[in-house]
Amino acid sequence: MYNLSSKFNTFYNDHVVLSRDEQNNLRDKKDLNISRLKSGLQEYNTENETSYSVVEIIEQGSMAMSTITQNDQSEYDIDVAIVFDKDSIPERTTSVKNIVVDALKRKCKQFKTEPEALTNAVRVEYADGYHVDFAIYRRYKNEEDEYEYEHCGSQWRLRNPRSITDWFNTKNTESDGNIRKVVRLLKMFCKSRSGWLMPGGLVQSVLVEECIQSKDRLDETFYYTIKEIRDRLNTDKSVNNPTDTSTSLLLTAKDEQKVKNLSVRLTNYIKKLDVLFEDECTEDQAISAWNDFFDHSYWGGLVTETAENRSLAKSASSQYRVDIVAVVEWKPSIRINLKTIGGRVPKNRTIYFNAVPNFHDFDAVLWEVVNTGDECGLDKGHTQTGLNVQETTLYRGTHKMICRVYRRGTLLCSDEVKVVIK
């Protein structure tokens, strides 16, 4: 396998691992929302003559396992378990979730999206993509005077909020830290095309732990592990809870489809790395292969541009230019510039696009819509003409709106914007 470990390690350290400052930022958001919850509960108790109180707070998920990765859209999941004493809360799970939602709403009034009760958690979502999921638990003492925990989902189910984290950290230590590294890299692949519907971090972690292939180099460790995962999924696409192997982690048809998507995409994209094993493989070919796999700006920046392409790009940009101004109809009579919200738009919103060339002697303006992701199906895009056009956000994923300006059939300049639909 072509040795590109120096550049691969740079990619991992500088573009995959989340910086300590950003990790601290996530924990600050977690702590802030815990404070909001506690304050809201106090207010709720005063009004309703109740005494609901959080007795334990337990960090969970990718934050607890330290597998959060850098993400250009800042779609960070912050998972935290909040525990109540069983005797102090209602029996119905929906009632408990509604109490938590009520408490958060009292202190989260500045959010564009109100706190929401989901099946397995209560979510607080930030406009810039962060969201905090509060998984609710209740505890009680068993006959051995030890605490038992039950998770608040569609019903109460026995589940220890610390078991997954303990399992992962133990297995990662046994692998000399390789499991965590490969999980981070696999997450980067799964998030490399935002329209993909891929399994979540826990499913990925279980597959990596099962298939880990530790080598001397990180690029080899990653390659041989994902190859093992591919082969495993080709024969068996079930994924079970590692702390209760009788329980599947794939609860819905959508969960099962995500695993199928991972299987197909690993099969297709590992093929792009075949060149790494050719005797005549060059560094440029190796860089291009990893760029095809990860589709990341780091690898793209290493792909050498030809002198001709650089010259043409410089010549065109020095004479003609067009800028796209995009405005989102967020609510009736409320419009927001697309840039101010980082290009992120919910479904079923109208976006108005305006082309602004720096010259006047053009005779055609052509717009191309490029749809990506699993939800768009066969609707990969279409075209429009004119200085001003509009589109409706329909499919989850990252899409492009490309504007090209022509004179007598010759392309003079272009601009494009990304629209991230969530």
C-alpha positions as CSV (number, residue, x, y, z in Angstrom):
1,M,0.0,0.0,0.0
2,Y,1.4,3.4,-1.1
3,N,2.9,5.1,2.0
4,L,1.2,8.5,2.3
5,S,1.2,8.3,6.1
6,S,2.7,11.8,6.6
7,K,-0.1,13.5,4.7
8,F,-2.7,11.1,6.1
9,N,-1.7,11.9,9.6
10,T,-1.8,15.6,8.9
11,F,-5.4,15.1,7.6
12,Y,-6.3,13.2,10.8
13,N,-4.7,15.6,13.2
14,D,-5.7,18.9,11.6
15,H,-9.0,18.2,9.9
16,V,-10.6,15.2,11.7
17,V,-9.9,15.6,15.4
18,L,-12.0,18.3,17.0
19,S,-9.9,21.0,18.6
20,R,-9.8,21.4,22.3
21,D,-11.3,24.9,22.0
22,E,-14.3,23.5,20.0
23,Q,-14.7,20.6,22.5
24,N,-14.8,23.2,25.3
25,N,-17.4,25.2,23.3
26,L,-19.6,22.1,23.0
27,R,-19.3,21.4,26.8
28,D,-20.2,25.1,27.5
29,K,-23.3,24.7,25.5
30,K,-24.1,21.5,27.3
31,D,-23.6,23.1,30.7
32,L,-25.6,26.2,29.7
33,N,-28.6,24.1,28.7
34,I,-28.4,22.0,31.9
35,S,-28.5,25.2,33.8
36,R,-31.6,26.3,31.8
37,L,-33.3,22.9,32.5
38,K,-32.7,23.1,36.2
39,S,-33.8,26.7,36.4
40,G,-36.9,25.9,34.3
41,L,-37.8,23.0,36.6
42,Q,-37.6,25.2,39.6
43,E,-40.0,27.6,38.0
44,Y,-42.3,24.8,36.9
45,N,-42.2,23.4,40.5
46,T,-43.2,26.7,42.0
47,E,-46.1,27.1,39.6
48,N,-47.4,23.5,39.9
49,E,-46.5,22.7,43.5
50,T,-44.2,19.8,42.3
51,S,-40.7,18.8,43.3
52,Y,-39.1,17.4,40.1
53,S,-35.3,17.4,40.3
54,V,-32.5,16.1,38.2
55,V,-30.4,13.8,40.5
56,E,-27.6,12.8,38.0
57,I,-26.2,14.2,34.9
58,I,-24.2,11.8,32.6
59,E,-22.3,12.8,29.4
60,Q,-23.1,10.4,26.6
61,G,-22.5,9.7,23.0
62,S,-19.7,10.9,20.8
63,M,-18.7,13.6,23.3
64,A,-18.3,11.0,26.1
65,M,-16.4,8.7,23.8
66,S,-14.4,11.6,22.3
67,T,-15.3,10.6,18.7
68,I,-16.8,14.0,17.6
69,T,-15.1,15.1,14.4
70,Q,-14.8,18.4,12.6
71,N,-17.8,19.2,10.4
72,D,-18.0,22.1,8.0
73,Q,-21.7,22.5,8.8
74,S,-21.2,22.4,12.5
75,E,-23.8,19.7,12.9
76,Y,-22.6,18.6,16.3
77,D,-24.7,16.3,18.5
78,I,-24.4,16.9,22.2
79,D,-25.8,14.0,24.2
80,V,-26.5,14.1,27.9
81,A,-28.4,11.9,30.2
82,I,-30.6,13.4,32.9
83,V,-31.7,11.1,35.7
84,F,-34.7,11.5,38.0
85,D,-35.6,9.3,41.0
86,K,-38.4,7.0,39.9
87,D,-40.7,7.8,42.8
88,S,-40.6,11.5,42.1
89,I,-41.9,11.6,38.5
90,P,-45.0,10.5,36.6
91,E,-45.2,7.0,35.3
92,R,-46.1,7.9,31.7
93,T,-43.1,8.6,29.5
94,T,-44.8,11.3,27.5
95,S,-45.7,13.2,30.7
96,V,-42.0,13.2,31.8
97,K,-40.8,14.4,28.4
98,N,-43.4,17.1,28.4
99,I,-42.3,18.3,31.8
100,V,-38.7,18.6,30.5
101,V,-39.9,20.4,27.4
102,D,-41.9,22.8,29.5
103,A,-39.0,23.6,31.7
104,L,-36.6,24.2,28.8
105,K,-39.1,26.4,26.9
106,R,-39.2,28.7,29.9
107,K,-35.5,29.4,29.5
108,C,-34.9,28.9,25.7
109,K,-37.2,31.6,24.3
110,Q,-34.5,33.1,22.0
111,F,-34.2,29.9,20.0
112,K,-35.7,29.8,16.5
113,T,-36.9,26.2,17.1
114,E,-38.5,25.5,20.4
115,P,-37.3,22.5,22.5
116,E,-38.9,19.4,21.1
117,A,-39.8,16.0,22.6
118,L,-38.6,13.2,20.3
119,T,-39.1,9.5,20.8
120,N,-35.9,8.9,22.8
121,A,-34.9,12.4,23.9
122,V,-35.8,16.1,24.2
123,R,-33.9,18.2,21.7
124,V,-32.7,21.8,21.9
125,E,-31.5,23.0,18.5
126,Y,-29.3,26.0,17.7
127,A,-29.6,27.9,14.5
128,D,-25.9,27.2,13.6
129,G,-26.4,23.5,13.6
130,Y,-25.6,22.4,17.1
131,H,-28.2,20.5,19.0
132,V,-28.4,19.1,22.6
133,D,-30.3,15.9,23.1
134,F,-31.5,15.2,26.7
135,A,-32.0,11.5,27.2
136,I,-34.2,11.0,30.2
137,Y,-33.7,8.2,32.7
138,R,-35.2,7.2,36.0
139,R,-33.4,5.3,38.8
140,Y,-34.4,3.1,41.7
141,K,-32.6,0.7,44.1
142,N,-32.8,-3.0,43.6
143,E,-32.7,-5.7,46.3
144,E,-28.9,-5.4,46.5
145,D,-29.3,-1.7,47.3
146,E,-27.8,-0.8,43.9
147,Y,-29.3,1.6,41.4
148,E,-31.1,0.3,38.3
149,Y,-31.8,2.7,35.4
150,E,-34.6,2.9,32.9
151,H,-34.6,4.9,29.7
152,C,-37.6,7.1,28.8
153,G,-38.5,6.2,25.2
154,S,-41.9,5.1,23.9
155,Q,-41.9,3.2,27.2
156,W,-39.5,2.7,30.1
157,R,-36.7,0.2,29.3
158,L,-33.9,-1.0,31.4
159,R,-30.7,0.7,30.2
160,N,-27.6,1.8,32.0
161,P,-26.6,5.3,30.8
162,R,-22.9,4.6,31.4
163,S,-22.7,1.1,29.8
164,I,-22.0,2.1,26.2
165,T,-19.3,4.7,27.1
166,D,-17.6,2.1,29.5
167,W,-17.7,-0.5,26.7
168,F,-16.2,1.8,24.1
169,N,-13.4,3.2,26.3
170,T,-12.4,-0.3,27.4
171,K,-12.3,-1.7,23.9
172,N,-10.4,1.4,22.6
173,T,-7.8,1.0,25.3
174,E,-7.3,-2.6,24.3
175,S,-6.7,-1.5,20.7
176,D,-4.1,1.0,21.7
177,G,-6.4,3.8,20.8
178,N,-7.0,2.6,17.2
179,I,-10.7,2.1,17.5
180,R,-11.3,5.8,18.3
181,K,-9.1,6.9,15.4
182,V,-10.8,4.7,12.9
183,V,-14.3,5.7,14.1
184,R,-13.4,9.4,13.7
185,L,-12.1,8.7,10.1
186,L,-15.1,6.6,9.2
187,K,-17.4,9.4,10.5
188,M,-15.6,11.8,8.1
189,F,-16.3,9.5,5.2
190,C,-20.0,9.0,6.2
191,K,-20.4,12.8,6.5
192,S,-18.4,13.6,3.4
193,R,-21.5,14.0,1.2
194,S,-24.2,15.7,3.3
195,G,-27.1,14.2,1.3
196,W,-26.0,10.7,2.3
197,L,-28.2,8.9,4.8
198,M,-25.7,6.9,6.8
199,P,-25.6,5.1,10.2
200,G,-25.0,7.1,13.4
201,G,-21.9,7.1,15.5
202,L,-22.8,4.1,17.7
203,V,-23.5,1.8,14.8
204,Q,-20.2,2.8,13.2
205,S,-18.4,2.3,16.6
206,V,-19.8,-1.2,17.0
207,L,-18.7,-2.1,13.4
208,V,-15.2,-0.7,13.9
209,E,-14.7,-2.5,17.3
210,E,-15.8,-5.8,15.7
211,C,-13.6,-5.4,12.6
212,I,-10.5,-3.4,13.8
213,Q,-7.3,-4.3,12.1
214,S,-4.4,-2.6,13.9
215,K,-1.3,-1.9,11.7
216,D,1.8,0.2,12.2
217,R,0.5,3.1,10.1
218,L,-2.8,4.9,10.6
219,D,-3.7,4.9,6.8
220,E,-3.2,1.1,6.8
221,T,-5.2,0.6,10.0
222,F,-8.1,2.6,8.5
223,Y,-8.0,0.9,5.1
224,Y,-7.9,-2.7,6.3
225,T,-10.5,-2.0,8.9
226,I,-13.1,-0.5,6.5
227,K,-12.3,-3.4,4.1
228,E,-13.1,-5.8,6.9
229,I,-16.4,-3.9,7.6
230,R,-17.3,-4.0,3.9
231,D,-16.8,-7.8,3.9
232,R,-18.7,-8.2,7.1
233,L,-21.7,-6.1,5.8
234,N,-21.8,-8.0,2.6
235,T,-22.7,-11.1,4.5
236,D,-24.4,-9.7,7.6
237,K,-26.0,-6.3,8.0
238,S,-27.4,-6.7,11.5
239,V,-25.9,-4.5,14.3
240,N,-26.6,-5.2,17.9
241,N,-26.1,-3.3,21.1
242,P,-22.6,-4.3,22.4
243,T,-23.8,-4.3,26.0
244,D,-26.9,-6.4,25.3
245,T,-26.4,-8.4,22.2
246,S,-30.0,-9.6,22.1
247,T,-31.0,-6.1,21.2
248,S,-30.7,-4.7,17.7
249,L,-29.5,-1.1,17.2
250,L,-31.5,-1.0,14.0
251,L,-35.0,-0.1,15.2
252,T,-36.6,1.0,12.0
253,A,-36.5,0.3,8.3
254,K,-34.7,3.6,7.9
255,D,-32.0,2.4,10.2
256,E,-31.6,-0.7,8.2
257,Q,-31.4,1.3,5.0
258,K,-28.6,3.4,6.4
259,V,-26.5,0.3,7.0
260,K,-27.2,-0.9,3.5
261,N,-26.1,2.5,2.2
262,L,-22.9,2.2,4.2
263,S,-22.3,-1.3,2.7
264,V,-22.8,0.0,-0.9
265,R,-20.7,3.1,-0.4
266,L,-17.8,1.3,1.2
267,T,-17.8,-1.2,-1.7
268,N,-17.8,1.6,-4.3
269,Y,-15.3,3.9,-2.7
270,I,-12.8,1.3,-1.5
271,K,-12.4,0.5,-5.2
272,K,-11.1,4.1,-5.7
273,L,-8.2,3.2,-3.4
274,D,-7.1,0.2,-5.5
275,V,-4.4,2.4,-7.1
276,L,-2.6,2.5,-3.8
277,F,-1.6,-1.1,-4.3
278,E,-0.2,-0.7,-7.8
279,D,3.6,-1.0,-8.2
280,E,3.8,2.2,-10.2
281,C,1.5,4.3,-8.0
282,T,2.7,7.9,-7.6
283,E,2.2,10.4,-4.8
284,D,-0.2,12.4,-7.0
285,Q,-2.3,9.3,-7.7
286,A,-2.4,8.4,-4.0
287,I,-3.5,11.9,-3.1
288,S,-6.1,11.8,-5.8
289,A,-7.4,8.4,-4.5
290,W,-7.8,9.7,-0.9
291,N,-9.5,12.8,-2.3
292,D,-12.0,10.7,-4.2
293,F,-12.7,8.8,-1.0
294,F,-13.0,11.6,1.6
295,D,-14.1,14.4,-0.8
296,H,-12.4,16.9,1.6
297,S,-10.9,20.3,0.9
298,Y,-7.6,19.1,2.5
299,W,-7.1,16.4,-0.1
300,G,-8.6,18.6,-2.9
301,G,-6.0,21.3,-2.1
302,L,-3.2,18.7,-2.6
303,V,-4.4,17.8,-6.0
304,T,-2.1,19.6,-8.4
305,E,-3.7,22.0,-10.8
306,T,-2.2,22.3,-14.3
307,A,-0.5,25.5,-15.2
308,E,-3.1,25.9,-18.0
309,N,-6.1,25.7,-15.7
310,R,-4.6,28.2,-13.3
311,S,-3.9,30.6,-16.1
312,L,-7.4,30.3,-17.5
313,A,-8.9,30.8,-14.1
314,K,-6.8,33.8,-13.4
315,S,-7.6,35.4,-16.8
316,A,-11.3,34.9,-16.5
317,S,-11.5,36.1,-12.9
318,S,-9.6,39.3,-13.7
319,Q,-12.1,40.5,-16.4
320,Y,-15.6,39.3,-15.5
321,R,-17.4,38.5,-12.4
322,V,-20.8,37.6,-11.2
323,D,-22.0,37.4,-7.6
324,I,-25.1,35.6,-6.3
325,V,-27.3,37.3,-3.7
326,A,-29.6,34.7,-2.1
327,V,-32.5,35.5,0.3
328,V,-34.6,33.0,2.1
329,E,-38.3,33.5,2.9
330,W,-38.0,32.2,6.4
331,K,-41.6,33.1,7.4
332,P,-44.3,35.1,5.6
333,S,-43.0,38.7,5.3
334,I,-39.6,37.7,6.9
335,R,-36.6,37.2,4.6
336,I,-33.1,36.4,5.6
337,N,-29.9,36.6,3.6
338,L,-28.6,33.0,3.0
339,K,-25.1,33.9,4.1
340,T,-26.2,35.1,7.5
341,I,-27.5,31.6,8.3
342,G,-24.5,29.8,6.9
343,G,-26.4,28.5,3.9
344,R,-28.5,26.2,6.2
345,V,-32.3,26.2,5.4
346,P,-35.1,23.9,6.6
347,K,-37.3,22.1,4.1
348,N,-40.1,23.8,2.3
349,R,-38.7,27.3,2.2
350,T,-38.4,29.5,-0.9
351,I,-35.1,31.0,-1.8
352,Y,-34.8,34.0,-4.2
353,F,-31.5,34.1,-6.2
354,N,-30.3,37.3,-7.9
355,A,-27.3,37.4,-10.3
356,V,-25.2,40.6,-10.1
357,P,-22.6,40.7,-12.9
358,N,-19.9,43.4,-12.8
359,F,-20.5,44.1,-16.6
360,H,-23.6,44.7,-18.8
361,D,-22.7,43.4,-22.3
362,F,-23.9,39.8,-21.6
363,D,-26.7,38.1,-23.4
364,A,-27.5,35.0,-21.3
365,V,-27.7,34.0,-17.7
366,L,-28.1,30.3,-17.0
367,W,-28.7,28.8,-13.6
368,E,-28.1,25.1,-12.8
369,V,-29.6,23.4,-9.8
370,V,-27.5,20.4,-8.6
371,N,-29.3,18.2,-6.1
372,T,-27.4,15.6,-4.1
373,G,-28.3,13.1,-1.4
374,D,-30.5,10.1,-1.0
375,E,-33.8,12.0,-0.7
376,C,-33.7,13.6,-4.1
377,G,-33.9,10.2,-5.9
378,L,-33.8,10.8,-9.7
379,D,-34.3,14.6,-9.3
380,K,-30.6,15.4,-9.7
381,G,-31.3,19.0,-10.9
382,H,-32.6,21.3,-13.6
383,T,-31.9,24.7,-15.2
384,Q,-33.4,28.2,-15.2
385,T,-32.6,31.4,-17.1
386,G,-32.6,35.1,-16.2
387,L,-31.1,37.4,-13.6
388,N,-33.7,36.5,-10.9
389,V,-34.9,33.0,-10.1
390,Q,-36.4,31.2,-7.2
391,E,-36.3,27.6,-5.8
392,T,-38.0,25.6,-3.1
393,T,-36.0,23.5,-0.6
394,L,-37.2,19.9,-0.8
395,Y,-34.4,17.4,-0.2
396,R,-32.1,17.0,2.8
397,G,-28.4,17.4,1.9
398,T,-26.0,19.9,0.4
399,H,-27.1,21.3,-2.9
400,K,-25.6,23.8,-5.4
401,M,-27.0,26.7,-7.2
402,I,-24.6,27.6,-10.1
403,C,-25.0,30.8,-12.1
404,R,-23.2,31.2,-15.5
405,V,-23.0,34.3,-17.6
406,Y,-22.5,34.1,-21.4
407,R,-21.8,36.4,-24.3
408,R,-22.5,34.9,-27.8
409,G,-22.2,31.4,-26.4
410,T,-18.9,32.0,-24.5
411,L,-18.9,31.5,-20.8
412,L,-17.4,34.7,-19.2
413,C,-17.8,34.0,-15.5
414,S,-19.7,31.9,-13.0
415,D,-20.6,31.8,-9.3
416,E,-22.2,29.2,-7.1
417,V,-23.7,28.9,-3.6
418,K,-24.3,25.9,-1.4
419,V,-27.6,25.3,0.2
420,V,-27.6,22.9,3.1
421,I,-31.2,21.6,3.6
422,K,-31.8,19.9,6.9
